[in-house]
Structures are given as structure tokens and as C-alpha cells.
Amino acid sequence: MLPSDKVKEIIVEVEDGLQRQPSSNHIVPEKMPVKANSSMATLASDIDVVGSQVSGQRSLGRNNRVLQFSMALNESFSQTLHSPESVGVDASLQKLITSLTPMTSRDRIKAIRNQPRTMEEKRILRKMVDKEKSKQTHSSLEFTCCAQCVNSISMACRRSRNSLSELFSSFSLWQKTLKVIGGKFGTSVLSYFNFLRWLLKFNIFSFIVTFSFIIIPQLTVAEKNTLWFTGLEFLTGAGYFSHTVMYYGFYTNATIRHGGGRAAYDMQLAYLFTIAACLVVCFFSLLFSMARYFRNNFINPHIYSRGIAKLIFCWDFTVTHDSAVKLKQKNLSTEIRENLSEIRQENIKLTLKQQLVRLSAHLAAWVLSTGVAVACCAAVYYLAENNSEFLKNHKDPGAVLLLPFVVSCMNLVVPRFYSVFRLVERYELPRHEVYTLLIRNIFLKISIIGILCYYWLNVVALAGEECWETLIGQEIYRLLLMDFVFSLADSLLGEFLRRIIGMRFITSLGLQEFDIARNVLELIYAQTLVWIGTFFCPLLPFIQMITLFIMFYAKNITLMMNFQPPSKAWRASQMMTFFIFLLFFPSFTGVLCTLAITIWRLKPSANCGPFRGLPSFIDSIYDWIDTLSKRPSYLWVVWIYHNLIGSVHFFFILTLIVLIITYLYWQITEGRKIMIRLLHEQIINEGKDKMFLIEKLLKLQEAEKKGSPSPLSLERRNMEHQGSLHSREDKYAHDLRFRRPAQQDNPVV
């Protein structure tokens, strides 16, 4: 055997030989002449003897050399950057600076950010590029000031945007609570709380706008309320509240002026424009939210990759607290269960008989649910039509709560009756069951609201009642308050009793699961009432904001105490898109139709409200436009109104453009989904190809091991017995670096 010093020398020379292999960029060294095949075999036998010692150290040596080589490159680059006088010497760096100089600031930042260097080196490179760019722009002094202003403005905008994003993220509501809910109950239950928080932002914005432009100006000229407050007004909404800023009838129709030289504040225009601004902002927010959630949830690559890479390789090692680690583990385990459950459910196939039975059950459930909804709407209309006579015969102030009480009972009982249909329909995918319940419940609740709106606009508004707008506002307030009371009682009492029954008396029931469809429809129903009632009761967004705060904590407490995680785990990544779509199409579009009929067709009350004495609410806009048409400086406003806002052709063209953009966006989305699917299949095929090649390589290696021993190994054994290695190692040591070329030209047979 060779001594250890000689073994190390041989290892170094072999590695040098491997690094000096011929390539397209290197000159092939001249091979040393080989005297005889026996000498070459002897040399090969020497290497085979030390092969077992070299193999363990070779990979470690190569890794160390690669690491040293990369560190040397980084060090040389750093030295080049730190020494500006050597820039001209380094051609690659100079070429990089030259290519970065003509770029825009945004592209240059992206290019430098993508460089595989440290942050300090990137900063120095950026300074050098800026310096080079400033040298080139010195020749054109007329553009230097503009370029610097643009760069400073863009940098200030980026910094302010980053600061605002950090500020908004720091003020994010219930972030820790939502993580706990998602880790324990999954994304399906979490989607309800996310939707609740999303609605809360809407109401906060609406309250800020209405309070700033309607309520505060009215408070400056409001008269003192002489009515006595009894406390019953919190339930009925009448009495003392009727003569406050809470309702439409309290607002003045006069122009507010404070001092002779100050500008006038037209309350009619402020009332209409403020409500219109809230609705327009909500409209665009709904559109952008639907587009954003659609893009994130429908064309997300995780839909096809199942998020396995995220689950396995993306553990956050900065999480060190025990409770945070346990929460993270729960989140990952829940996501794994959801992914595996969806994969299993997609592979289920039904026979023709099973499909026919299931289709019959679905058809019967739909017929029965539609009949129940129609019966509820008929009962509500009959009760609303006879409500005025009932109130005349009963002088009790609490009699006005009869209609809201009946409607709230229907909204509480009928959705639970719909939930029983799941025992007959037996959907394989929980998502389909939730979608079906959502559609049935939204049909019920929106139909009830539609019947009530028809009664308010065609019976109450035309009955000649004094200040019918305030009466409608009081009805909507009672409906909203009664719905909140029923939801809160059901959460704190009904679900608690259901838990006691399932755990102590009927143990086969067990704990119940969170009904997402029913709870989401409660939020959509309440928000629809708020949007309709804001015109008649400007403080409704504030009331809804308080109720949403209370409902979040009540639902969170009862969820942790009375519910169990879903038995069928499933991902609800697309639920938010569907929730917002339901909020937009049946709910918000119905609100727009109701308010459009109110403003364009109905006559305001003659003795109350900011529009008293006008033929219609929209006549205040017509009078304002006529006034502006007499002032030459405001003719552009008149032109915009006549040619854009008041033009049917403009809205037709705008609708056509929106439809075209929607179609193009849909086609782009479909193309991206197809491309993502094809890329995913290509990745799978490449993995299969690699596995095939690895298997072939393993088979070849096994075949070589099972074959006959080579002449080299035979001669090596003979030389070991003779002990002649020590006498020949000095003679052939200098030929080791050319071992492979010599073997290629003179193979040993």
C-alpha cells in the first residue's frame, strides 16, 4: 500500500488532471508517450488500490474547491467595485455598467436586483451606474433638471407607497385571530371571517364619507330636539330618533351659509352626490375585488401543483415561539388534509344508476326549496300590506316590530330547513353543497327584500303619508336590528344548546360543523339593507359597523366552543370570489335599481327632507345644471353632464367597452390557465424522463458489477501479491495526470 503522503499527492494530481480536461476553450496538452501496455496496467492498478481512499475525499475536495472559487470571484468583484480606478480594466463590469446606463430607473433597479451579488455590491453598482449616467447627461443641461425631478419624484412615490403598505399592514384587523381560525378549521371557515372583515371596511368608508359631507353640515344648523328619550327608540327607531340626523326627514333643504363672505353649501346636492359617491366607490371596489380574487384563486399555479412545494419546503424558520410553531403546524396539517381530500374526491366515479338517483334527489330538493321561498315572499307581502291597519288598531309602540320579527324568523328557520336537504342530495364535493345552499338562500333573502322594496315604493311612498322617507328608514332600521338580535341569539344560545344536546343527550349527533352558506347570507342580507337604507337613514353604515364588530367576536367565541372542524376538509380558495359575486350581482345591482326608481320616479315629501317641494329628487340636479349654464366659466360642467352623464349613447358605448374588456380578460385568463397546465404537465414529463434515465443507468451499473472481472483488476491482484508497487510508484507518478488520455488512445483489452 502507498503511504498517506503519496496518496494525498496522487489525489491532488488526479484532481488537477480532471480540471485540465480538454474543452472548446482550452488547449489539449500533449500526451506523454506510453512505453508498454503492462506499465499502463500497473499504473491503473496503483490507482485502483487507492481508489477506496480517494473516493471519500474527492467529493469533499471538489466541493471545497468550488466554494473557494466562488468566494474568490465574489472577492474580486467586490474589490473591483470598491476601486473605481479599476473599472476600466474589468471589461465585463464596464459592459454591465454600459448596458444599465440607458435603461429607465425602474428597469435598472430590476436588473441590479436580479444580479447574484450581495446587497453592498448592488448598492455600489447602482451608485456607479448613476454616476456614469450623470456624466453622460452633463452634455445636455436642459434635460438634467427634468431627469433629476422625475427620478426624485419616482423615488419619493416608491418610498411613500412602501410606507403606506407597511402602515396598512400594521393596522390589519384581527390578523392573529384569523390565523388561529384558519389553522384549526381550515380555509373554508376562514373565508367567512375574511368576508366579514372585508364588509367592515366598506361600512367604515361609507360612514366617514356620510359623516363628513352630510351629518356634520346638518349638525351646524340643527335645532334642539324637544322630544323625551325613553330608551324604546333603540328597538323601534321612532320617537326621539325621528328628529335627529339619523333620518332623512330631519335634514334641511336650505343652503347653508356661515358668514357673509363664505361659500354656500347646497344640502340637496351634497346629499345626492355623497350617496352617489359611496355607491360608485363600492361599485368599483366590488369589481376590482372580484378581479383580484379571480386572478389569485382561479389562475394560481397552486391549483395545479396542489401547493406541495409550499407545504414541504417553505417552513418559516423565524418562527421560534412555541404557540406560533404549533399554530404553523396546524395550518400545514390542515392544508395537507384539504389537498388530499380534494385529490381523493376528484377520483370518485358514479354509475349511471347512482347518477340518475342523485339527479332526481337534486331536482326534488330544488322544487321544494323554490316553493318554500315563494310561500315566504307571499306571506311577507300579505303581512306588509296589512301592517298599516294592524298599527292603527294597536297603539302599543312595540307593535311596529311584528313585521321585522316575522321576516327575521323566516331568515332563521328556512335556511336551516334547506340545510336538511344535504342528507338527501349527498354532494361528493363540499364546495358544491355550499354553492347550492348559497344560491337557495340568496334567492330567499333577496326575494324578501324585493317584496319589501316593492311595498315601500309603490304603497308607502304613494299613500300620502307625511315624510314617507323617514318611515321607510325606520322600517329598514328595525329589520337590520332584529336580524342582528336573532343572529346574536342564535350564535350565543342556539349553538350552545345544540352543543349540549349533541354532547350529553344525543351523543350520536356530536358537535356540529360551521354552516358557511347560512352565515355568509346573513352578512349579504344585512349589507343589502344598509345600502338601500343609507339614502333614508344616513347613519346605517355606522350601525352596521358596530354590529359587524360584535358579530366577529361572538362568532369567534361560539366557533371555538361549539363547533368542530369540517369532517370533509376542502380548500375554499375560490369562495371569496363567489361571495363577492353574490354581493355584487343580486344585491348591489338590486340596490342600484331601487335607488334609481326612488330618485327618478318618486315625488319627495312636501314637508320634510332636503328635497321638499320638488317634483322628483333628480330635479335638484336639473336646476343646478340650469344655473351653471348661465355662467360661462362652468359651461364645461354642463357639457360633461349633457354629453356624458345624461347621454344614453355614452353609457351604451361604456357598457360595450366594459363587456369587451371583460371578454378579453376572460380569454387571457383561460390562456394562462391552459399555459400553466401545459407547463405543469411538461414538468411532470421531464421528471419521468429523468427517472427513466436513472433507472437505465442503474441497470447498466448492475450489469457491469455482475460481469466478469476486467484484466486490469486481475493484474492489480497479481501486483499486490508480488509487492512491486513501491518500486514503480516513482517512475509513473508523473504520468498520473495524463491517465485518462492515455487510456483513451491505448485501451487495455
C-alpha positions, 0 to 999 in steps of 0.5 A, spaced: 500 500 500 502 507 498 503 511 504 498 517 506 503 522 503 503 519 496 496 518 496 494 525 498 499 527 492 496 522 487 489 525 489 491 532 488 494 530 481 488 526 479 484 532 481 488 537 477 488 532 471 480 532 471 480 540 471 485 540 465 480 536 461 480 538 454 474 543 452 472 548 446 476 553 450 482 550 452 488 547 449 489 539 449 496 538 452 500 533 449 500 526 451 506 523 454 508 517 450 506 510 453 512 505 453 508 498 454 501 496 455 503 492 462 506 499 465 499 502 463 496 496 467 500 497 473 499 504 473 491 503 473 492 498 478 496 503 483 490 507 482 485 502 483 488 500 490 487 507 492 481 508 489 477 506 496 481 512 499 480 517 494 473 516 493 471 519 500 475 525 499 474 527 492 467 529 493 469 533 499 475 536 495 471 538 489 466 541 493 471 545 497 474 547 491 468 550 488 466 554 494 473 557 494 472 559 487 466 562 488 468 566 494 474 568 490 470 571 484 465 574 489 472 577 492 474 580 486 468 583 484 467 586 490 474 589 490 473 591 483 467 595 485 470 598 491 476 601 486 473 605 481 480 606 478 479 599 476 473 599 472 476 600 466 480 594 466 474 589 468 471 589 461 465 585 463 463 590 469 464 596 464 459 592 459 454 591 465 455 598 467 454 600 459 448 596 458 444 599 465 446 606 463 440 607 458 435 603 461 429 607 465 430 607 473 425 602 474 428 597 469 435 598 472 433 597 479 430 590 476 436 588 473 441 590 479 436 586 483 436 580 479 444 580 479 447 574 484 451 579 488 450 581 495 446 587 497 453 592 498 455 590 491 448 592 488 448 598 492 455 600 489 453 598 482 447 602 482 451 608 485 456 607 479 451 606 474 448 613 476 454 616 476 456 614 469 449 616 467 450 623 470 456 624 466 453 622 460 447 627 461 452 633 463 452 634 455 445 636 455 443 641 461 436 642 459 434 635 460 438 634 467 433 638 471 427 634 468 431 627 469 433 629 476 425 631 478 422 625 475 427 620 478 426 624 485 419 624 484 419 616 482 423 615 488 419 619 493 412 615 490 416 608 491 418 610 498 411 613 500 407 607 497 412 602 501 410 606 507 403 606 506 403 598 505 407 597 511 402 602 515 396 598 512 399 592 514 400 594 521 393 596 522 390 589 519 384 587 523 384 581 527 390 578 523 392 573 529 385 571 530 384 569 523 390 565 523 388 561 529 381 560 525 384 558 519 389 553 522 384 549 526 378 549 521 381 550 515 380 555 509 373 554 508 371 557 515 376 562 514 373 565 508 367 567 512 371 571 517 375 574 511 368 576 508 366 579 514 372 583 515 372 585 508 364 588 509 367 592 515 371 596 511 366 598 506 361 600 512 367 604 515 368 608 508 361 609 507 360 612 514 366 617 514 364 619 507 356 620 510 359 623 516 363 628 513 359 631 507 352 630 510 351 629 518 356 634 520 353 640 515 346 638 518 349 638 525 351 646 524 344 648 523 340 643 527 335 645 532 334 642 539 330 636 539 324 637 544 322 630 544 323 625 551 328 619 550 325 613 553 330 608 551 324 604 546 327 608 540 333 603 540 328 597 538 323 601 534 327 607 531 321 612 532 320 617 537 326 621 539 330 618 533 325 621 528 328 628 529 335 627 529 340 626 523 339 619 523 333 620 518 332 623 512 326 627 514 330 631 519 335 634 514 334 641 511 333 643 504 336 650 505 343 652 503 347 653 508 351 659 509 356 661 515 358 668 514 357 673 509 363 672 505 363 664 505 361 659 500 354 656 500 353 649 501 347 646 497 344 640 502 340 637 496 346 636 492 351 634 497 346 629 499 345 626 492 352 626 490 355 623 497 350 617 496 352 617 489 359 617 491 359 611 496 355 607 491 360 608 485 366 607 490 363 600 492 361 599 485 368 599 483 371 596 489 366 590 488 369 589 481 376 590 482 375 585 488 372 580 484 378 581 479 383 580 484 380 574 487 379 571 480 386 572 478 389 569 485 384 563 486 382 561 479 389 562 475 394 560 481 399 555 479 397 552 486 391 549 483 395 545 479 401 543 483 396 542 489 401 547 493 406 541 495 412 545 494 409 550 499 407 545 504 414 541 504 419 546 503 417 553 505 417 552 513 418 559 516 424 558 520 423 565 524 418 562 527 421 560 534 415 561 539 412 555 541 404 557 540 406 560 533 410 553 531 404 549 533 399 554 530 404 553 523 403 546 524 396 546 524 395 550 518 400 545 514 396 539 517 390 542 515 392 544 508 395 537 507 388 534 509 384 539 504 389 537 498 388 530 499 381 530 500 380 534 494 385 529 490 381 523 493 374 526 491 376 528 484 377 520 483 370 518 485 366 515 479 358 514 479 354 509 475 349 511 471 344 508 476 347 512 482 347 518 477 340 518 475 338 517 483 342 523 485 339 527 479 332 526 481 334 527 489 337 534 486 331 536 482 326 534 488 330 538 493 330 544 488 322 544 487 321 544 494 326 549 496 323 554 490 316 553 493 318 554 500 321 561 498 315 563 494 310 561 500 315 566 504 315 572 499 307 571 499 306 571 506 311 577 507 307 581 502 300 579 505 303 581 512 306 588 509 300 590 506 296 589 512 301 592 517 298 599 516 291 597 519 294 592 524 298 599 527 292 603 527 288 598 531 294 597 536 297 603 539 302 599 543 309 602 540 312 595 540 307 593 535 311 596 529 316 590 530 311 584 528 313 585 521 321 585 522 320 579 527 316 575 522 321 576 516 327 575 521 324 568 523 323 566 516 331 568 515 332 563 521 328 557 520 328 556 512 335 556 511 336 551 516 330 547 513 334 547 506 340 545 510 336 538 511 336 537 504 344 535 504 342 528 507 338 527 501 342 530 495 349 527 498 354 532 494 361 528 493 364 535 493 363 540 499 364 546 495 358 544 491 353 543 497 355 550 499 354 553 492 347 550 492 345 552 499 348 559 497 344 560 491 337 557 495 338 562 500 340 568 496 334 567 492 330 567 499 333 573 502 333 577 496 326 575 494 324 578 501 327 584 500 324 585 493 317 584 496 319 589 501 322 594 496 316 593 492 311 595 498 315 601 500 315 604 493 309 603 490 304 603 497 308 607 502 311 612 498 304 613 494 299 613 500 300 620 502 303 619 508 307 625 511 315 624 510 314 617 507 322 617 507 323 617 514 318 611 515 321 607 510 328 608 514 325 606 520 322 600 517 329 598 514 332 600 521 328 595 525 329 589 520 337 590 520 336 590 528 332 584 529 336 580 524 342 582 528 338 580 535 336 573 532 343 572 529 346 574 536 341 569 539 342 564 535 350 564 535 350 565 543 344 560 545 342 556 539 349 553 538 350 552 545 344 548 546 345 544 540 352 543 543 349 540 549 344 536 546 349 533 541 354 532 547 350 529 553 343 527 550 344 525 543 351 523 543 350 520 536 349 527 533 356 530 536 358 537 535 356 540 529 360 543 523 360 551 521 354 552 516 358 557 511 352 558 506 347 560 512 352 565 515 355 568 509 347 570 507 346 573 513 352 578 512 349 579 504 342 580 507 344 585 512 349 589 507 343 589 502 339 593 507 344 598 509 345 600 502 338 601 500 337 604 507 343 609 507 339 614 502 333 614 508 337 613 514 344 616 513 347 613 519 346 605 517 353 604 515 355 606 522 350 601 525 352 596 521 359 597 523 358 596 530 354 590 529 359 587 524 364 588 530 360 584 535 358 579 530 366 577 529 367 576 536 361 572 538 362 568 532 369 567 534 367 565 541 361 560 539 366 557 533 371 555 538 366 552 543 361 549 539 363 547 533 368 542 530 372 542 524 369 540 517 369 532 517 370 533 509 376 538 509 376 542 502 380 548 500 375 554 499 380 558 495 375 560 490 369 562 495 371 569 496 370 570 489 363 567 489 361 571 495 363 577 492 359 575 486 353 574 490 354 581 493 355 584 487 350 581 482 343 580 486 344 585 491 348 591 489 345 591 482 338 590 486 340 596 490 342 600 484 335 599 481 331 601 487 335 607 488 334 609 481 326 608 481 326 612 488 330 618 485 327 618 478 320 616 479 318 618 486 315 625 488 319 627 495 315 629 501 312 636 501 314 637 508 320 634 510 327 632 507 332 636 503 328 635 497 321 638 499 317 641 494 320 638 488 317 634 483 322 628 483 329 628 487 333 628 480 330 635 479 335 638 484 340 636 479 336 639 473 336 646 476 343 646 478 345 644 471 340 650 469 344 655 473 351 653 471 349 654 464 348 661 465 355 662 467 360 661 462 366 659 466 362 652 468 359 651 461 364 645 461 360 642 467 354 642 463 357 639 457 360 633 461 353 632 464 349 633 457 354 629 453 356 624 458 352 623 464 345 624 461 347 621 454 344 614 453 349 613 447 355 614 452 353 609 457 351 604 451 358 605 448 361 604 456 357 598 457 360 595 450 367 597 452 366 594 459 363 587 456 369 587 451 374 588 456 371 583 460 371 578 454 378 579 453 380 578 460 376 572 460 380 569 454 387 571 457 385 568 463 383 561 460 390 562 456 394 562 462 390 557 465 391 552 459 399 555 459 400 553 466 397 546 465 401 545 459 407 547 463 405 543 469 404 537 465 411 538 461 414 538 468 411 532 470 414 529 463 421 531 464 421 528 471 419 521 468 424 522 463 429 523 468 427 517 472 427 513 466 434 515 465 436 513 472 433 507 472 437 505 465 443 507 468 442 503 474 441 497 470 447 498 466 451 499 473 448 492 475 450 489 469 457 491 469 458 489 477 455 482 475 460 481 469 466 478 469 472 481 472 476 486 467 484 484 466 486 490 469 483 488 476 486 481 475 493 484 474 492 489 480 491 482 484 497 479 481 501 486 483 499 486 490 501 479 491 508 480 488 509 487 492 512 491 486 508 497 487 513 501 491 518 500 486 514 503 480 510 508 484 516 513 482 517 512 475 509 513 473 507 518 478 508 523 473 504 520 468 498 520 473 495 526 470 495 524 463 491 517 465 485 518 462 488 520 455 492 515 455 487 510 456 483 513 451 488 512 445 491 505 448 485 501 451 487 495 455 483 489 452 
